[in-house]
Amino acid sequence: MESKGNLAETQNQEHTIQNIDGATALEIENARLFKKLEQKERENAVLLSLSNSIASIRNKLDLFDVIDQKLKKLFDFDDFVICLINDDQETHSAFIYNQKEDFLKTTGIAPESSKKYTLDDGMCRAIISSEKPTVFNVEEVLMWDDAPAWLEFWYNKGIKEMIGLKMVDRSGCIGFFYLYIKNANSLSNIYFDLLQGISLQISIAISNILANEKIELQLAEINQYKQKLEDEKTYLKEEIQHKYNHTEIIGQSESLKSIFHLVDAVAATDSTVLIIGETGTGKELIARALHNSSLRHNELMVKINCAAIPASLAESELFGHEKGSFTGATERRIGKFELAHNGTLFLDEIGELSLDLQVKLLRALQEKEIERIGGKGVIKTNVRIIAATNRNLLKEIEKGNFRSDLYYRLNVFPISIPPLRDRLDDIPPLTTFFIERISKKTGRQVNAISKSALNKLMLYPWPGNVRELEHLIERSILLTSGNILKEIHLPKIDRNEAINGSEEQKIKSIHENERDHILAILKHCKGKISGVGGAAEMLHIPATTLNSKIKKFKIKREHILNR
């Protein structure tokens, strides 16, 4: 009986122990499940917190701060890099990296962000093919035949382990999220699912950043285009309000026909033209004729008078300025070069430009790019240049007032406009044109000019050229009372002053003017009379007629060669 009692007691004890063991195991399992649940809740909390932060990301710096200030505290990593696949779909380059000072300076990822690295290496292929984070032992990867070139940089910084996660959007893999760790195995794989979820959210953030950058770029382009349209509108209003000497080039002299021939030869090209002539000869009208006959005629011809703007504002007028770049710069301004993009820029009185600005103009002509005052980058321009001057630029070069390199850059195709006193044949048609135009403008009934008055005009030296003729006709019309202009009120002038020290001190006859013009063309053509590029072609007369005139004016070979 005693044995049976002991046996029963022993069985009870074993049963109790089994119950205790079962309870302990249950408690342990419950604790494990609770811990797992807590971990899951923490992971969900992390994802929720990151999700809220990522939802507000609008630029790279925001994303950098989220990774650096939040993600780096949760996971034990030392450095990170986000790379994006380039448009070629064969290489990838850095987008964001863990070097904040360099990042803020927008310098490259260490070692070089501007470089493109191939996707065709073992690491990239492994990351792309995996749906989970991929762990790499840096030292082992460096032994691979296709180890990426940039990995050695991180190895030299003490990185032992690297975790790579692919970043995806609807189109597929868009890049990689790299975590660099100095202590191997410090990041447990239990966090890999969490990391994968985070990388997906970062992918969304990057897509938003790229979309915002594209929108900002488009808005900037729209604003720039809008500003250009506003400036064009303002400029065109000023042009409409501006009173030109006349709307057409009036004249029938042989010298003017020669100029038309030169205009026809160069107008359709983008060659730079330098128009040379005294004040009032119509340099701007020739510039407009060049533009209107060019392939750029549908775009603006923008004019800037280099003599009319203060030296302190000339650079801003030409190249523009950014807001705040100097005192008084309350807003951004587009310069004449940008305004004339794809059109023509007419630089009138180019000889008045300061030497400092000549250097910058030369660079703009050579490089076809400009910089606004206070700007941070260059602006490409496509502008056809036409310059004009009433100065002898070669003499200005000798005096040190004009750069020789700029002169030769501008003097690609020179067009010299003779003064009115050297093309007297143009005075009658110009007079008729101005009488009609000014009479209509002033309401007078003047419709003709007397022969004596016209002869008086033909004998005057015209120091102010066509512009002076127009103003004198207007003054005389206002002082006349009949229908015929009988009296021209000419100022008293010393002809020697009018022609500025010219070798010819007497009034030339029509025949003398014609001889001088033919001789000048023969010299220009180096004595060639007929054929392409010959004097007859430039004068628009048959070679036989030119030969007759050469004999008539007794022009000898030594006259042509004597320069």
Sequence and secondary structure as in RCSB ss.txt:
>XXXX:A:sequence
MESKGNLAETQNQEHTIQNIDGATALEIENARLFKKLEQKERENAVLLSLSNSIASIRNKLDLFDVIDQKLKKLF
DFDDFVICLINDDQETHSAFIYNQKEDFLKTTGIAPESSKKYTLDDGMCRAIISSEKPTVFNVEEVLMWDDAPAW
LEFWYNKGIKEMIGLKMVDRSGCIGFFYLYIKNANSLSNIYFDLLQGISLQISIAISNILANEKIELQLAEINQY
KQKLEDEKTYLKEEIQHKYNHTEIIGQSESLKSIFHLVDAVAATDSTVLIIGETGTGKELIARALHNSSLRHNEL
MVKINCAAIPASLAESELFGHEKGSFTGATERRIGKFELAHNGTLFLDEIGELSLDLQVKLLRALQEKEIERIGG
KGVIKTNVRIIAATNRNLLKEIEKGNFRSDLYYRLNVFPISIPPLRDRLDDIPPLTTFFIERISKKTGRQVNAIS
KSALNKLMLYPWPGNVRELEHLIERSILLTSGNILKEIHLPKIDRNEAINGSEEQKIKSIHENERDHILAILKHC
KGKISGVGGAAEMLHIPATTLNSKIKKFKIKREHILNR
>XXXX:A:secstr
 HHHHHHHHHHHHHHHHHHHHHHHHHHHHHHHHHHHHHHHHHHHHHHHHHHHHHHT  SHHHHHHHIIIIIHHHS
  SEEEEEEE TTSSEEEEEEES HHHHHTT  SSS SS  EES SHHHHHHHH SS EEEEHHHHTTSTT  TT
HHHHHHTT  EEEEEEEEETTEEEEEEEEEESSTT S GGGHHHHHHHHHHHHHHHHHHHHHHHHHHHHHHHHHH
HHHHHHHHHHHHHHHHS  S SS     HHHHHHHHHHHHHTTS   EEEE  TTS HHHHHHHHHHTSTTTTS 
EEEEETTTS HHHHHHHHHEE TTSSTT  S EE HHHHTTTSEEEEETGGGS HHHHHHHHHHHHHSEE  BT 
SS EE   EEEEEESS HHHHHHHTSS HHHHHHHTTEEEE   GGG GGGHHHHHHHHHHHHHHHHT    EE 
HHHHHHHHHS  TTHHHHHHHHHHHHHHH  SSEE         HHHHTTT S  S   HHHHHHHHHHHHHHHT
TT  SSTT HHHHHTS HHHHHHHHHHTT  HHHHH  
